[in-house]
Amino acid sequence: MTRRVVVAAAAAGAALFGAGSGAAQAQTAQVERWGLFEAGLTGAGASAPFRVILTGVFTNGVTTVRAPGFYDGDDVYRIRFSPPETGEWRWRVESDFPALHGREGRFEAVAPSAGNHGPVAVQGRYHFAHADGTPFRQIGTTSYGWTHQPDAKRRQTLETLRASPFNKLRLLVFPNATITTNEAVFPYEKTGTGNKDWDLMRFNPAYFQRLDACVAALCAQGVQADVILFHPYDETYGFEEMGAEADDHYVRYVVARLAAYQNVWWSLANEYDLLKTKTDADFDRMFQLVQAQDPYGRLRSIHNWRQLYDHGKPWVTHASIQNGSAVLDDARAETYRSVWRKPVIFDEVCYEGSLEDRWGDLTGPEMVRAFWHGLIGGTYVGHSECLPRHKGDGFWLGEGGELRGESAPRLAFLKTIMEAGPAPGIEPIDKWWEQHLGGVPGQYYLRYFGDQAPTEWPVDLPRDEIKGGERFRVDLIDTWNMTIEPVPGEFVMAAKDSKYFFHDPARANVTLPGRPWMAIRVTRLG
């Protein structure tokens, strides 16, 4: 037996394209809190190794965690664990395979290093934060098939992400036959020569080792991996047609491999309502299976095409929505979270691109506009690009590589606005009265004008948490040109004729430049 400690943030880039489990490993008895410990167990002779029941029981004397294990080929089984606390942890194996049952060991969880803030969870009902309390300001993107590309393309994708504002990446586990995937390995062993001839009970470990490595590399860069378990874009290989037994077998395997990575989120499916071989009841079952198998309670969602899943169900942690019209103004965006009372991410609002398809033809300003309206509505938005260099070329949404659009730098600017704002995030203010304000009543306000081009704005603040005499500063933000211009002086609030608002009688309005994509920030002084 070997003991291996995996810290996902350590040397993940070097491990990304190497052999083995695809994770950075070291022969040591220490791992950071929220890092990844791995026990590698050798056991020969199992007739059906992928069906072996394997669990690691980890305890520090106060907390006990049961982590599922998995078979990784070549008579090697692995159990991965992410320690939630520092101190000594002991582990023992429970298995129906005698060669593994009863093995044990120990390791020490040490304090997290700088940059290791722990996994992301829901905070304040509608927002997100890391385990150490650091707010997570979601600026997500999608690159469905980047893990399926050649080595050089995967490296390029990681370099692009490193220089981008994106802190969450949506990716597919199964290959996507509708785009160029350059797939060389597949998730199952073949049983024949046909495209759909697979042994659905026998995985191909090499396929999942590559996935491990990609998730670890994202973790090393501080990027959340939104792992999409099922999708409907595969009429070639048949993975969307598997029955319940194979589906559940697959879900257990992927959860056992990936759950210990602190940056993993689970998405049950992309455009789930296009998967005609599965019902809502199937997804209910698999949601609950993920919840039961994942000992860390990683975030869980499901993504729609035209039919919305009931995100109010208790196994859903946040809503992942496809709807471009919902972020044409903040009021429509906000309605979704009021219904489900959970965080809402509009992961697909169409994409910046040059395609003839309407889902891939947004301009850069339209892509940025969606993020700003979503922010004011107290929600979050996702990005991607469909900008091939030449007709027939791949692009970021399908393959990763490089970003070619105009929106990414403006989203980086938006991210700085978010990080300087209130924690854990923006809340709608006077939300159902067309105020188009987000922030914290009495303290902080954002007003975004989108494609409108007003020449002035009345500094009328809703009365909530204001009594009169409060002093505010005002900043003029050009969201496209990425500038912030302070408005000279202060604004001192007093009651207005209308009982619902306060303003400064001496300075009723702020002058605006009469061009689109402007925003106003109002911040309390003292």
DRENDREN-655926 format. One record per residue (C-alpha): residue number from 0; residue in one letter; x, y, z negated. Coordinates in steps of 0.25 Angstrom, whole numbers, padded with zeros to 4 digits. Last residue first. Layout:
PT   num   residuo    east   north      up
PT   NUM         A       X       Y       Z
...
// end
This chain:
PT   num   residuo    east   north      up
PT   525         G   -0074    0234   -0031
PT   524         L   -0077    0235   -0016
PT   523         R   -0088    0227   -0009
PT   522         T   -0085    0222    0005
PT   521         V   -0093    0225    0017
PT   520         R   -0088    0218    0030
PT   519         I   -0094    0222    0044
PT   518         A   -0093    0214    0056
PT   517         M   -0091    0217    0071
PT   516         W   -0092    0208    0083
PT   515         P   -0098    0218    0093
PT   514         R   -0094    0232    0096
PT   513         G   -0101    0245    0091
PT   512         P   -0089    0250    0082
PT   511         L   -0097    0249    0069
PT   510         T   -0099    0261    0059
PT   509         V   -0103    0258    0045
PT   508         N   -0116    0263    0040
PT   507         A   -0123    0270    0028
PT   506         R   -0111    0277    0022
PT   505         A   -0116    0287    0012
PT   504         P   -0128    0280    0008
PT   503         D   -0119    0267    0006
PT   502         H   -0129    0255    0007
PT   501         F   -0138    0246   -0001
PT   500         F   -0149    0237    0005
PT   499         Y   -0162    0230    0002
PT   498         K   -0170    0242   -0005
PT   497         S   -0170    0250    0008
PT   496         D   -0167    0264    0005
PT   495         K   -0152    0260    0002
PT   494         A   -0146    0257   -0012
PT   493         A   -0132    0262   -0013
PT   492         M   -0119    0255   -0009
PT   491         V   -0105    0262   -0008
PT   490         F   -0098    0260    0005
PT   489         E   -0083    0262    0004
PT   488         G   -0073    0270    0013
PT   487         P   -0067    0267    0027
PT   486         V   -0073    0255    0035
PT   485         P   -0062    0244    0035
PT   484         E   -0059    0239    0049
PT   483         I   -0057    0224    0050
PT   482         T   -0052    0218    0064
PT   481         M   -0054    0205    0071
PT   480         N   -0057    0210    0085
PT   479         W   -0069    0201    0085
PT   478         T   -0074    0202    0071
PT   477         D   -0072    0217    0070
PT   476         I   -0074    0219    0056
PT   475         L   -0078    0233    0050
PT   474         D   -0075    0233    0035
PT   473         V   -0084    0239    0024
PT   472         R   -0080    0242    0010
PT   471         F   -0091    0242   -0001
PT   470         R   -0094    0249   -0014
PT   469         E   -0106    0245   -0023
PT   468         G   -0113    0257   -0029
PT   467         G   -0127    0251   -0027
PT   466         K   -0133    0238   -0033
PT   465         I   -0129    0228   -0023
PT   464         E   -0129    0212   -0025
PT   463         D   -0141    0211   -0015
PT   462         R   -0144    0224   -0009
PT   461         P   -0141    0221    0006
PT   460         L   -0130    0230    0011
PT   459         D   -0133    0241    0021
PT   458         V   -0120    0246    0027
PT   457         P   -0127    0251    0040
PT   456         W   -0119    0246    0052
PT   455         E   -0114    0254    0064
PT   454         T   -0111    0254    0078
PT   453         P   -0117    0240    0081
PT   452         A   -0111    0230    0091
PT   451         Q   -0119    0217    0090
PT   450         D   -0111    0205    0094
PT   449         G   -0109    0200    0080
PT   448         F   -0113    0211    0069
PT   447         Y   -0107    0204    0057
PT   446         R   -0110    0210    0043
PT   445         L   -0101    0205    0031
PT   444         Y   -0104    0208    0017
PT   443         Y   -0097    0207    0004
PT   442         Q   -0099    0210   -0011
PT   441         G   -0114    0214   -0014
PT   440         P   -0119    0202   -0007
PT   439         V   -0109    0192   -0003
PT   438         G   -0106    0191    0012
PT   437         G   -0115    0190    0024
PT   436         L   -0123    0201    0031
PT   435         H   -0132    0199    0043
PT   434         Q   -0143    0208    0036
PT   433         E   -0154    0202    0044
PT   432         W   -0163    0200    0032
PT   431         W   -0162    0185    0030
PT   430         K   -0147    0185    0025
PT   429         D   -0147    0196    0014
PT   428         I   -0132    0192    0014
PT   427         P   -0127    0179    0020
PT   426         E   -0116    0173    0012
PT   425         I   -0101    0173    0016
PT   424         G   -0092    0163    0010
PT   423         P   -0085    0156   -0002
PT   422         A   -0080    0166   -0005
PT   421         P   -0082    0181    0000
PT   420         G   -0074    0187    0012
PT   419         A   -0060    0188    0015
PT   418         E   -0059    0173    0020
PT   417         M   -0071    0176    0029
PT   416         I   -0065    0188    0035
PT   415         T   -0052    0181    0037
PT   414         K   -0060    0170    0044
PT   413         L   -0067    0180    0053
PT   412         F   -0053    0184    0058
PT   411         A   -0050    0169    0061
PT   410         L   -0063    0168    0068
PT   409         R   -0059    0180    0077
PT   408         P   -0046    0173    0080
PT   407         A   -0054    0160    0084
PT   406         S   -0064    0167    0093
PT   405         E   -0057    0171    0105
PT   404         G   -0055    0157    0111
PT   403         R   -0043    0148    0116
PT   402         L   -0041    0139    0104
PT   401         E   -0031    0128    0106
PT   400         G   -0031    0113    0105
PT   399         G   -0044    0107    0100
PT   398         E   -0051    0096    0109
PT   397         G   -0066    0098    0110
PT   396         L   -0069    0112    0104
PT   395         W   -0055    0117    0107
PT   394         F   -0055    0115    0122
PT   393         G   -0052    0105    0133
PT   392         D   -0050    0108    0147
PT   391         G   -0060    0105    0158
PT   390         K   -0061    0119    0163
PT   389         H   -0048    0126    0159
PT   388         R   -0043    0133    0147
PT   387         P   -0055    0127    0139
PT   386         L   -0062    0136    0129
PT   385         C   -0073    0128    0121
PT   384         E   -0070    0134    0107
PT   383         S   -0074    0131    0093
PT   382         H   -0080    0138    0081
PT   381         G   -0088    0135    0069
PT   380         V   -0097    0144    0060
PT   379         Y   -0099    0146    0045
PT   378         T   -0111    0151    0037
PT   377         G   -0115    0162    0028
PT   376         G   -0123    0170    0039
PT   375         I   -0112    0181    0040
PT   374         L   -0102    0169    0043
PT   373         G   -0111    0163    0053
PT   372         H   -0112    0176    0060
PT   371         W   -0097    0178    0060
PT   370         F   -0094    0164    0065
PT   369         A   -0104    0165    0077
PT   368         R   -0099    0179    0081
PT   367         V   -0085    0173    0082
PT   366         M   -0090    0162    0093
PT   365         E   -0098    0173    0100
PT   364         P   -0086    0182    0101
PT   363         G   -0077    0171    0106
PT   362         T   -0087    0168    0117
PT   361         L   -0096    0156    0116
PT   360         D   -0097    0146    0127
PT   359         G   -0095    0132    0122
PT   358         W   -0109    0128    0117
PT   357         R   -0116    0135    0129
PT   356         D   -0108    0125    0139
PT   355         E   -0102    0132    0150
PT   354         L   -0089    0132    0142
PT   353         S   -0080    0144    0139
PT   352         G   -0079    0144    0124
PT   351         E   -0082    0148    0110
PT   350         Y   -0091    0138    0104
PT   349         C   -0105    0135    0101
PT   348         V   -0110    0138    0087
PT   347         E   -0105    0125    0082
PT   346         D   -0100    0123    0067
PT   345         F   -0111    0132    0062
PT   344         I   -0106    0129    0048
PT   343         V   -0117    0130    0037
PT   342         P   -0114    0129    0022
PT   341         K   -0126    0123    0014
PT   340         R   -0140    0129    0010
PT   339         W   -0147    0121    0021
PT   338         V   -0157    0131    0026
PT   337         S   -0150    0144    0021
PT   336         R   -0137    0139    0028
PT   335         Y   -0144    0138    0041
PT   334         T   -0151    0151    0040
PT   333         E   -0137    0159    0039
PT   332         A   -0133    0156    0053
PT   331         R   -0146    0163    0058
PT   330         A   -0144    0175    0050
PT   329         D   -0129    0176    0054
PT   328         D   -0132    0179    0068
PT   327         L   -0128    0171    0081
PT   326         V   -0123    0161    0072
PT   325         A   -0136    0152    0072
PT   324         S   -0136    0153    0088
PT   323         G   -0124    0144    0089
PT   322         N   -0129    0132    0081
PT   321         Q   -0122    0119    0078
PT   320         I   -0122    0118    0063
PT   319         S   -0113    0111    0052
PT   318         A   -0121    0112    0039
PT   317         H   -0114    0110    0026
PT   316         T   -0113    0099    0015
PT   315         V   -0122    0089    0022
PT   314         W   -0124    0076    0013
PT   313         P   -0136    0083    0005
PT   312         K   -0145    0085    0017
PT   311         G   -0147    0100    0020
PT   310         H   -0140    0099    0033
PT   309         D   -0152    0093    0040
PT   308         Y   -0146    0090    0053
PT   307         L   -0149    0101    0064
PT   306         Q   -0153    0096    0078
PT   305         R   -0147    0103    0090
PT   304         W   -0132    0099    0089
PT   303         N   -0129    0097    0075
PT   302         H   -0117    0096    0066
PT   301         I   -0116    0088    0053
PT   300         S   -0110    0091    0040
PT   299         R   -0101    0086    0028
PT   298         L   -0091    0093    0019
PT   297         R   -0082    0083    0012
PT   296         G   -0088    0076   -0001
PT   295         Y   -0074    0071   -0006
PT   294         P   -0078    0056   -0007
PT   293         D   -0082    0055    0007
PT   292         Q   -0089    0041    0009
PT   291         A   -0102    0045    0003
PT   290         Q   -0104    0059    0010
PT   289         V   -0099    0053    0023
PT   288         L   -0110    0042    0021
PT   287         Q   -0120    0052    0017
PT   286         F   -0118    0059    0030
PT   285         M   -0118    0046    0038
PT   284         R   -0131    0042    0033
PT   283         D   -0137    0056    0035
PT   282         F   -0131    0056    0049
PT   281         D   -0138    0042    0052
PT   280         A   -0151    0048    0047
PT   279         D   -0150    0060    0056
PT   278         T   -0149    0050    0067
PT   277         K   -0138    0044    0075
PT   276         T   -0137    0038    0089
PT   275         K   -0142    0051    0096
PT   274         L   -0129    0059    0091
PT   273         L   -0133    0072    0097
PT   272         D   -0139    0076    0084
PT   271         Y   -0126    0076    0077
PT   270         E   -0120    0087    0085
PT   269         N   -0107    0084    0078
PT   268         A   -0108    0074    0067
PT   267         L   -0106    0070    0053
PT   266         S   -0097    0082    0050
PT   265         W   -0088    0079    0039
PT   264         W   -0077    0089    0033
PT   263         V   -0063    0085    0031
PT   262         N   -0053    0095    0026
PT   261         Q   -0049    0088    0013
PT   260         Y   -0045    0075    0020
PT   259         A   -0050    0064    0011
PT   258         A   -0062    0062    0019
PT   257         L   -0055    0058    0032
PT   256         R   -0052    0044    0032
PT   255         A   -0063    0038    0023
PT   254         V   -0073    0048    0030
PT   253         V   -0069    0043    0043
PT   252         Y   -0071    0028    0040
PT   251         R   -0084    0030    0032
PT   250         V   -0090    0037    0044
PT   249         Y   -0085    0027    0054
PT   248         H   -0091    0015    0046
PT   247         D   -0104    0023    0045
PT   246         D   -0105    0026    0060
PT   245         A   -0102    0011    0063
PT   244         E   -0113    0006    0054
PT   243         A   -0123    0017    0059
PT   242         G   -0121    0014    0074
PT   241         M   -0111    0020    0083
PT   240         E   -0116    0028    0095
PT   239         E   -0108    0041    0093
PT   238         F   -0095    0033    0094
PT   237         G   -0099    0028    0107
PT   236         Y   -0086    0031    0115
PT   235         T   -0091    0038    0127
PT   234         E   -0104    0045    0124
PT   233         D   -0097    0053    0114
PT   232         Y   -0101    0068    0111
PT   231         P   -0111    0065    0100
PT   230         H   -0102    0067    0087
PT   229         F   -0099    0060    0074
PT   228         L   -0090    0061    0062
PT   227         I   -0086    0076    0064
PT   226         V   -0075    0080    0055
PT   225         D   -0074    0094    0051
PT   224         A   -0059    0095    0048
PT   223         Q   -0056    0107    0039
PT   222         V   -0044    0115    0043
PT   221         G   -0033    0118    0033
PT   220         Q   -0022    0116    0042
PT   219         A   -0017    0103    0035
PT   218         C   -0032    0099    0034
PT   217         L   -0032    0100    0049
PT   216         A   -0020    0091    0051
PT   215         A   -0026    0081    0041
PT   214         V   -0039    0080    0049
PT   213         C   -0031    0078    0062
PT   212         A   -0023    0067    0055
PT   211         D   -0035    0060    0050
PT   210         L   -0041    0060    0064
PT   209         R   -0029    0054    0070
PT   208         Q   -0029    0043    0060
PT   207         F   -0044    0041    0064
PT   206         Y   -0040    0037    0078
PT   205         A   -0028    0029    0074
PT   204         P   -0037    0021    0064
PT   203         N   -0046    0015    0076
PT   202         F   -0058    0011    0068
PT   201         R   -0064   -0003    0068
PT   200         M   -0079   -0004    0064
PT   199         L   -0084    0003    0077
PT   198         D   -0077   -0007    0086
PT   197         W   -0077    0001    0099
PT   196         D   -0081   -0002    0113
PT   195         K   -0088    0012    0117
PT   194         N   -0078    0016    0128
PT   193         G   -0078    0002    0133
PT   192         T   -0065   -0007    0133
PT   191         G   -0068   -0015    0121
PT   190         T   -0068   -0016    0106
PT   189         K   -0060   -0003    0104
PT   188         E   -0056    0001    0090
PT   187         Y   -0063    0014    0085
PT   186         P   -0059    0029    0083
PT   185         F   -0053    0031    0097
PT   184         V   -0039    0034    0101
PT   183         A   -0034    0041    0114
PT   182         E   -0044    0052    0114
PT   181         N   -0041    0064    0124
PT   180         T   -0053    0070    0118
PT   179         T   -0058    0077    0131
PT   178         I   -0073    0081    0127
PT   177         T   -0086    0073    0128
PT   176         A   -0080    0060    0123
PT   175         N   -0078    0066    0109
PT   174         P   -0070    0057    0100
PT   173         F   -0075    0053    0086
PT   172         V   -0070    0061    0074
PT   171         L   -0074    0075    0079
PT   170         L   -0068    0088    0074
PT   169         R   -0073    0101    0067
PT   168         L   -0062    0110    0063
PT   167         K   -0063    0119    0050
PT   166         N   -0053    0130    0046
PT   165         F   -0052    0137    0059
PT   164         P   -0045    0151    0059
PT   163         S   -0035    0147    0070
PT   162         A   -0020    0145    0070
PT   161         R   -0019    0132    0063
PT   160         L   -0031    0127    0071
PT   159         T   -0024    0130    0084
PT   158         E   -0012    0122    0079
PT   157         L   -0021    0110    0075
PT   156         T   -0027    0110    0089
PT   155         Q   -0013    0110    0095
PT   154         R   -0009    0098    0087
PT   153         R   -0021    0091    0091
PT   152         K   -0019    0094    0106
PT   151         A   -0004    0089    0105
PT   150         D   -0009    0076    0099
PT   149         P   -0019    0073    0109
PT   148         Q   -0034    0076    0106
PT   147         H   -0044    0068    0098
PT   146         T   -0042    0076    0085
PT   145         W   -0046    0089    0093
PT   144         G   -0060    0083    0098
PT   143         Y   -0070    0091    0091
PT   142         S   -0063    0104    0089
PT   141         T   -0072    0113    0081
PT   140         T   -0070    0126    0073
PT   139         G   -0072    0131    0059
PT   138         I   -0070    0144    0052
PT   137         Q   -0075    0140    0038
PT   136         R   -0071    0149    0027
PT   135         F   -0067    0139    0016
PT   134         P   -0067    0146    0002
PT   133         T   -0055    0141   -0007
PT   132         G   -0062    0135   -0019
PT   131         D   -0051    0124   -0022
PT   130         A   -0060    0114   -0015
PT   129         H   -0061    0122   -0002
PT   128         A   -0073    0131    0000
PT   127         F   -0086    0131    0009
PT   126         H   -0098    0139    0010
PT   125         Y   -0114    0139    0010
PT   124         R   -0116    0133   -0004
PT   123         G   -0106    0141   -0011
PT   122         Q   -0095    0131   -0008
PT   121         V   -0096    0119    0001
PT   120         A   -0083    0110    0002
PT   119         V   -0069    0111    0008
PT   118         P   -0058    0102    0004
PT   117         G   -0046    0107   -0004
PT   116         H   -0039    0120   -0004
PT   115         N   -0025    0115    0001
PT   114         G   -0019    0127    0006
PT   113         A   -0009    0128   -0005
PT   112         S   -0006    0115   -0010
PT   111         P   -0016    0107   -0018
PT   110         A   -0012    0102   -0032
PT   109         V   -0008    0088   -0034
PT   108         A   -0015    0075   -0033
PT   107         E   -0007    0063   -0038
PT   106         F   -0007    0049   -0033
PT   105         R   -0012    0035   -0038
PT   104         G   -0013    0021   -0033
PT   103         E   -0022    0009   -0031
PT   102         R   -0025   -0003   -0023
PT   101         G   -0036   -0011   -0029
PT   100         H   -0043   -0016   -0016
PT    99         L   -0034   -0014   -0004
PT    98         A   -0030   -0029    0000
PT    97         P   -0043   -0034   -0006
PT    96         F   -0052   -0027    0005
PT    95         D   -0065   -0023   -0002
PT    94         S   -0058   -0010   -0007
PT    93         E   -0057   -0001   -0019
PT    92         V   -0043    0006   -0019
PT    91         R   -0038    0013   -0032
PT    90         W   -0033    0027   -0033
PT    89         R   -0027    0036   -0044
PT    88         W   -0027    0051   -0044
PT    87         E   -0017    0059   -0052
PT    86         G   -0019    0074   -0053
PT    85         T   -0026    0085   -0044
PT    84         E   -0040    0084   -0040
PT    83         P   -0049    0081   -0028
PT    82         P   -0039    0071   -0022
PT    81         S   -0041    0068   -0008
PT    80         F   -0041    0053   -0005
PT    79         R   -0038    0044    0007
PT    78         I   -0039    0029    0007
PT    77         R   -0031    0022    0018
PT    76         Y   -0031    0007    0023
PT    75         V   -0020    0002    0031
PT    74         D   -0020   -0012    0038
PT    73         D   -0015   -0006    0051
PT    72         G   -0027    0003    0052
PT    71         D   -0033    0015    0044
PT    70         Y   -0043    0008    0036
PT    69         F   -0051    0017    0027
PT    68         G   -0053    0022    0012
PT    67         P   -0064    0028    0005
PT    66         A   -0061    0037   -0007
PT    65         R   -0068    0035   -0020
PT    64         V   -0065    0047   -0029
PT    63         T   -0064    0047   -0045
PT    62         T   -0062    0059   -0053
PT    61         V   -0058    0060   -0067
PT    60         G   -0047    0050   -0069
PT    59         N   -0040    0054   -0056
PT    58         T   -0047    0044   -0047
PT    57         F   -0047    0039   -0033
PT    56         V   -0054    0026   -0029
PT    55         G   -0050    0023   -0015
PT    54         T   -0060    0015   -0007
PT    53         L   -0059    0004    0004
PT    52         I   -0070   -0004    0010
PT    51         V   -0064   -0012    0022
PT    50         R   -0072   -0010    0034
PT    49         F   -0061   -0004    0043
PT    48         P   -0052   -0016    0039
PT    47         A   -0061   -0026    0045
PT    46         S   -0054   -0039    0043
PT    45         A   -0045   -0034    0032
PT    44         G   -0031   -0041    0032
PT    43         A   -0021   -0030    0029
PT    42         G   -0021   -0020    0018
PT    41         T   -0012   -0007    0017
PT    40         L   -0017    0004    0009
PT    39         G   -0014    0019    0012
PT    38         A   -0018    0028    0001
PT    37         E   -0020    0042    0005
PT    36         F   -0021    0055   -0003
PT    35         L   -0026    0068    0004
PT    34         G   -0026    0082   -0001
PT    33         W   -0037    0088   -0010
PT    32         R   -0027    0089   -0021
PT    31         E   -0013    0087   -0016
PT    30         V   -0007    0073   -0014
PT    29         Q    0003    0066   -0023
PT    28         A    0008    0052   -0023
PT    27         T    0017    0053   -0011
PT    26         Q    0020    0045    0002
PT    25         A    0016    0056    0011
PT    24         Q    0005    0056    0022
PT    23         A    0000    0066    0032
PT    22         A   -0012    0060    0038
PT    21         G   -0014    0053    0052
PT    20         S   -0015    0039    0045
PT    19         G   -0003    0034    0052
PT    18         A    0003    0039    0065
PT    17         G    0006    0054    0069
PT    16         F   -0002    0064    0076
PT    15         L   -0007    0072    0064
PT    14         A    0003    0068    0054
PT    13         A    0012    0079    0057
PT    12         G    0001    0089    0057
PT    11         A   -0004    0083    0044
PT    10         A    0009    0086    0037
PT     9         A    0003    0089    0024
PT     8         A   -0012    0095    0023
PT     7         A   -0018    0082    0023
PT     6         V   -0011    0077    0011
PT     5         V   -0010    0062    0013
PT     4         V   -0004    0053    0002
PT     3         R   -0001    0039    0005
PT     2         R    0000    0027   -0004
PT     1         T    0004    0014    0003
PT     0         M    0000    0000    0000
// end
